[in-house]
């Protein structure tokens, strides 16, 4: 049986950066340093207990001094949020482009959700850091919850717009749009999570599973409107 996923965490790929101890002087160098810290942090959060991932540990892994790391992130939580925002922004950018290219509402919705699944199946570490870490490990008193950040709201808005466009011709929506949106997200993300985290079992193709789930929901909604 063929699988379209990989459950072996890949080591982060680091970009070129100033040598440890050297000061990042240009904006490009500063961006490189920040991106490298994010790459190392992502990998550690994905493969270790997140509560044990400190900025000092990340500094040791990257070869920078702790002081350098603290110039970019004030604490572990700020780095964690930066990782999630970068990864979420990347996928939303791509999904918005796909949505703009497809005119038919049904095919647009189906294509966007399948593209999201393919994206996360190729990036299991990003998925784990975004969706599989316990809430108490990713929240901090006095800070805005990640679930209310602009990039998350933008992501949800895209999914909701796909549903609104699908239901627009209906005299009465076959399902409350909010419920439909949440169901689509939960069903497709659940397939990813289950196949990633229970990899000792032999699963069918996650993409095929997602296609079946999406088509079943879409068929039910369309049939109920007739």
Secondary structure by P-SEA (a helix, b strand, c coil): ccccccccccccccccccccccccccaaaaaaaaaaaaaaaaaaaaccccccccaaaaaaaacccaaaaaaccccaaaaaaaaaaaaaaaaaaaaaaaaaacccaaaaaaaaaaaaaaaaaacaaaaaaccccccccccccccccccccaaaaaaaaaaaaaaaaaacccccccccaaaaaaaaaaaaaaaaaaaaaccccccccaaaaaaaaaaaaaaaaaaaac
